[in-house]
Amino acid sequence: MLPLDPVSLDDAAVRLDVPRSTVGVWVHRYKVRRVGTVARRAFIDFWDLAAVEMCLRTGRTVPATPADRDALRHPAAA
């Protein structure tokens, strides 16, 4: 597994320049890797979410699992 970059959904929305609600939908729909929660605040792997966003913006099919998305980022990681 590749290194994680834990971010809150709010921070991820700012970094990707998309609405917070869109990030929430992507996290649920594509089962983005969750890192954990702190005080009811969910943290996700930013690079997994960024791979989802890249697929959606370029018209590719979003791979079903975080491991498959890791392979998009670094083919040798698969």
BALOBA-1460 file (C-alpha; in Angstrom, 3 decimals):
// residues 78
<rec num="1" residu="m" x="0.000" y="0.000" z="0.000"/>
<rec num="2" residu="l" x="1.203" y="3.502" z="-0.808"/>
<rec num="3" residu="p" x="1.663" y="6.208" z="1.848"/>
<rec num="4" residu="l" x="-1.563" y="7.830" z="3.036"/>
<rec num="5" residu="d" x="-2.311" y="11.553" z="3.189"/>
<rec num="6" residu="p" x="-5.185" y="11.844" z="5.714"/>
<rec num="7" residu="v" x="-7.467" y="14.845" z="5.219"/>
<rec num="8" residu="s" x="-10.939" y="15.798" z="6.364"/>
<rec num="9" residu="l" x="-13.688" y="15.998" z="3.766"/>
<rec num="10" residu="d" x="-13.706" y="19.801" z="4.097"/>
<rec num="11" residu="d" x="-9.959" y="20.024" z="3.466"/>
<rec num="12" residu="a" x="-10.203" y="17.635" z="0.515"/>
<rec num="13" residu="a" x="-12.919" y="19.796" z="-1.047"/>
<rec num="14" residu="v" x="-10.691" y="22.863" z="-0.802"/>
<rec num="15" residu="r" x="-7.668" y="21.034" z="-2.234"/>
<rec num="16" residu="l" x="-9.659" y="19.644" z="-5.182"/>
<rec num="17" residu="d" x="-11.683" y="22.852" z="-5.679"/>
<rec num="18" residu="v" x="-15.032" y="21.027" z="-5.600"/>
<rec num="19" residu="p" x="-18.044" y="21.438" z="-3.303"/>
<rec num="20" residu="r" x="-17.962" y="19.579" z="0.025"/>
<rec num="21" residu="s" x="-21.160" y="17.739" z="-0.908"/>
<rec num="22" residu="t" x="-19.492" y="16.387" z="-4.056"/>
<rec num="23" residu="v" x="-16.616" y="14.992" z="-1.994"/>
<rec num="24" residu="g" x="-19.113" y="13.290" z="0.310"/>
<rec num="25" residu="v" x="-20.863" y="11.661" z="-2.640"/>
<rec num="26" residu="w" x="-17.571" y="10.444" z="-4.110"/>
<rec num="27" residu="v" x="-16.438" y="9.013" z="-0.759"/>
<rec num="28" residu="h" x="-19.670" y="7.044" z="-0.445"/>
<rec num="29" residu="r" x="-20.135" y="6.038" z="-4.100"/>
<rec num="30" residu="y" x="-16.548" y="4.965" z="-4.799"/>
<rec num="31" residu="k" x="-15.733" y="3.695" z="-1.295"/>
<rec num="32" residu="v" x="-12.724" y="5.984" z="-0.875"/>
<rec num="33" residu="r" x="-10.222" y="4.672" z="1.677"/>
<rec num="34" residu="r" x="-11.132" y="5.955" z="5.149"/>
<rec num="35" residu="v" x="-8.260" y="6.602" z="7.522"/>
<rec num="36" residu="g" x="-10.285" y="7.149" z="10.693"/>
<rec num="37" residu="t" x="-12.352" y="9.587" z="12.706"/>
<rec num="38" residu="v" x="-11.557" y="12.128" z="15.382"/>
<rec num="39" residu="a" x="-14.382" y="13.772" z="17.326"/>
<rec num="40" residu="r" x="-16.986" y="12.745" z="14.731"/>
<rec num="41" residu="r" x="-14.844" y="14.149" z="11.912"/>
<rec num="42" residu="a" x="-14.023" y="11.628" z="9.184"/>
<rec num="43" residu="f" x="-10.580" y="11.489" z="7.596"/>
<rec num="44" residu="i" x="-9.937" y="9.948" z="4.190"/>
<rec num="45" residu="d" x="-6.879" y="9.240" z="2.061"/>
<rec num="46" residu="f" x="-6.481" y="12.317" z="-0.134"/>
<rec num="47" residu="w" x="-4.573" y="10.444" z="-2.853"/>
<rec num="48" residu="d" x="-7.323" y="7.846" z="-3.203"/>
<rec num="49" residu="l" x="-9.890" y="10.626" z="-3.579"/>
<rec num="50" residu="a" x="-7.606" y="12.448" z="-6.044"/>
<rec num="51" residu="a" x="-7.457" y="9.281" z="-8.179"/>
<rec num="52" residu="v" x="-11.278" y="9.187" z="-8.242"/>
<rec num="53" residu="e" x="-11.378" y="12.855" z="-9.222"/>
<rec num="54" residu="m" x="-8.809" y="12.331" z="-11.991"/>
<rec num="55" residu="c" x="-10.822" y="9.454" z="-13.460"/>
<rec num="56" residu="l" x="-14.026" y="11.464" z="-13.413"/>
<rec num="57" residu="r" x="-12.424" y="14.549" z="-15.008"/>
<rec num="58" residu="t" x="-10.730" y="12.535" z="-17.765"/>
<rec num="59" residu="g" x="-13.719" y="10.321" z="-18.543"/>
<rec num="60" residu="r" x="-12.140" y="7.077" z="-17.337"/>
<rec num="61" residu="t" x="-13.979" y="4.382" z="-15.442"/>
<rec num="62" residu="v" x="-13.257" y="4.698" z="-11.719"/>
<rec num="63" residu="p" x="-11.586" y="1.498" z="-10.447"/>
<rec num="64" residu="a" x="-13.700" y="-0.342" z="-7.884"/>
<rec num="65" residu="t" x="-11.220" y="-0.575" z="-5.009"/>
<rec num="66" residu="p" x="-8.620" y="1.678" z="-3.400"/>
<rec num="67" residu="a" x="-5.938" y="-0.890" z="-4.322"/>
<rec num="68" residu="d" x="-6.914" y="-0.659" z="-7.989"/>
<rec num="69" residu="r" x="-6.737" y="3.136" z="-7.763"/>
<rec num="70" residu="d" x="-3.273" y="2.831" z="-6.183"/>
<rec num="71" residu="a" x="-2.220" y="0.981" z="-9.339"/>
<rec num="72" residu="l" x="-3.295" y="4.007" z="-11.403"/>
<rec num="73" residu="r" x="-1.014" y="6.247" z="-9.388"/>
<rec num="74" residu="h" x="1.971" y="3.887" z="-9.353"/>
<rec num="75" residu="p" x="1.746" y="0.861" z="-11.673"/>
<rec num="76" residu="a" x="4.582" y="-0.861" z="-9.771"/>
<rec num="77" residu="a" x="2.523" y="-0.715" z="-6.544"/>
<rec num="78" residu="a" x="-0.045" y="-3.218" z="-7.791"/>
